[in-house]
Amino acid sequence: MSFNIEFSDRLKKLPPYLFIEIEKAKREALADGRDVINLGVGDPDIPTPQHIIDAMKEAVQDPNNHHYALDAGLAALRSEIANWFGQRFSVSLNPETEIYPVLGSKEGLAHLPLGIINPKDKILLTDPAYPAYRPTITFAGGRIMNVPMKAGNAFLPNISKIAEYKDIKMLVINYPNNPTAATATKEFYQDLVDLAKEKGFIICSDMAYSEVYFDGEKPPSILEIDGAREVAIEFHSFSKTYAMTGWRIGWACGNETLVAALAKVKSNYDSGIFQAVQCAGIAALKTDPVILDDMRGLFQDRRDYLINGLRSIGWKIPSPKAAFYVWAKIPKGFKDSMETARIFLDKADIVITPGVGFGPEGEGYIRMALTVPVDRINEAVGRIAKIL
Ligand SMILES: *Cc1c(COP(=O)(O)O)cnc(C)c1O
């Protein structure tokens, strides 16, 4: 007897992966030995700071760290997170009930819907958005509605538009934003929290880029708003802040019930974060501020070289205030974001991300990541000058 093995309906329901063609072309270019400049990846090109690696080395030698970790992680990690949060945002979180470690914020964001969404619940997502939110909400049975983010409103969703939706279960927001690099103000968060309380919806805030900001302007947390803890959960990550994308560690914090729902889902899926990685996380949270200033300085320099370079060849792009991305309207004469990405790769050996991959509102834009050194950025500007 033989039968056809098929993917589940839930998996089949996912939209096709838009970047497949670009990915293929990129792999071919690399295999052909072309000198590709990759402005496509959202992963810092710098190594994890040495003191974090040293903490990991020491912790991995200790047999106490070799066992299943506790679901909620080391108490020392949660209290260090509370400490960090207090210093950074002047918000005091209870490490027992309001903080929960996750295997990278993507994992936490992915599992939260299973704990709070019922089939057919309405979920608002911004458009454009980080692509990882959508599938996991679909898996949980949620119905996704897109709220556009427009340049004219500083890439913030319009609060009065959100107010028009009925029976919303949850809204997902992400500032500093990937892909637009926009930041949120406290006034925006205040209005959003007021609306969420009035209408009874949950706010899920993804703050993976909290420490990647420029010109000294620190982005606020939604938890700084009075009453936010009644409606909001916020995800934080070590990945971008400490160049630790491969280590898989982050945390959720905020509303106790939301944190408890996530914890309960996770207890059925994973068995915590490798304890040595948690020890490295504790060391990371104690990082000398100078190291983080240097990291921001590095990305800010690259930003300035790219923005000024492109301006000098006639492509004017607003300077991002945070996150390591440049979100640019496609140059004149190019048809759409896919075609632009294709031409950049074919004619200039430059990988960029087509905006449409982040949602329909991303059409007409491309995203460039500041994850290559300044000499490569200058080289990229030179090559772009030739194809414009
Ligand atoms: C990189 C990124 C994440 C994922 O971070 P991890 O903690 O490494 O899982 C989450 N949200 C956004 C918007 C990101 O760009």
The ligand as a MOL file (V3000), in Angstrom:
LIG
                    3D

  0  0  0     0  0            999 V3000
M  V30 BEGIN CTAB
M  V30 COUNTS 15 15 0 0 0
M  V30 BEGIN ATOM
M  V30 1 C 15.0810 40.2190 14.0200 0
M  V30 2 C 13.6710 40.4770 14.4220 0
M  V30 3 C 13.0500 39.6970 15.4000 0
M  V30 4 C 13.6020 38.3650 15.8570 0
M  V30 5 O 14.4920 38.4260 16.8310 0
M  V30 6 P 14.9470 37.1160 17.5900 0
M  V30 7 O 14.9590 37.5540 19.0020 0
M  V30 8 O 16.2970 36.8020 17.0360 0
M  V30 9 O 13.9780 36.0160 17.3480 0
M  V30 10 C 11.7820 40.0450 15.8560 0
M  V30 11 N 11.1490 41.1020 15.3180 0
M  V30 12 C 11.6960 41.8490 14.3460 0
M  V30 13 C 10.9240 42.9820 13.8030 0
M  V30 14 C 12.9650 41.5510 13.8590 0
M  V30 15 O 13.4680 42.2640 12.8570 0
M  V30 END ATOM
M  V30 BEGIN BOND
M  V30 1 1 1 2
M  V30 2 1 2 3
M  V30 3 2 2 14
M  V30 4 1 3 4
M  V30 5 2 3 10
M  V30 6 1 4 5
M  V30 7 1 5 6
M  V30 8 2 6 7
M  V30 9 1 6 8
M  V30 10 1 6 9
M  V30 11 1 10 11
M  V30 12 2 11 12
M  V30 13 1 12 13
M  V30 14 1 12 14
M  V30 15 1 14 15
M  V30 END BOND
M  V30 END CTAB
M  END
